[in-house]
Amino acid sequence: MGPMRHLAARLSTAAAVLTAVLVGLVGCTSTTYSCSDGSCSITLTGQGASTEIDPLSLGLSTSGDVLFTLESADEGAATFSVDGTRNECGPGETVMIDQLSVTCTEITEGTLKLTAAAE
């Protein structure tokens, strides 16, 4: 193999490794939510996915956004936090967090769908 071909092969390998490292650092997280009449439907995908929601959208009279973060999700259970308070739930289960009622509506590998509203 000539020196130029060898250099091209090395650069190609280095580019592939760098791409893999960058993809690993960025991770694959996403969040979506929609709110109506004091209730919000939230989807958190990927470990560490988080979103902040205005408390008025949730029917709360407190100040400061409410932070929802996904810690883990598999077919049977999810672990998440709301403003740093850690919670666990299964599909269809509701947990109370201060004045907030949170129902885990759907849990799949890496994704938690929930609804939240003031109680």
Secondary structure as GFF3:
##gff-version 3
##sequence-region A 1 119
A	DSSP	alpha_helix	3	26	.	.	.	ID=ss1
A	DSSP	beta_strand	30	36	.	.	.	ID=ss2
A	DSSP	beta_strand	39	45	.	.	.	ID=ss3
A	DSSP	beta_strand	50	53	.	.	.	ID=ss4
A	DSSP	three_ten_helix	55	58	.	.	.	ID=ss5
A	DSSP	beta_strand	66	73	.	.	.	ID=ss6
A	DSSP	beta_strand	78	82	.	.	.	ID=ss7
A	DSSP	beta_strand	85	89	.	.	.	ID=ss8
A	DSSP	beta_strand	94	97	.	.	.	ID=ss9
A	DSSP	beta_strand	100	108	.	.	.	ID=ss10
A	DSSP	beta_strand	111	118	.	.	.	ID=ss11
###
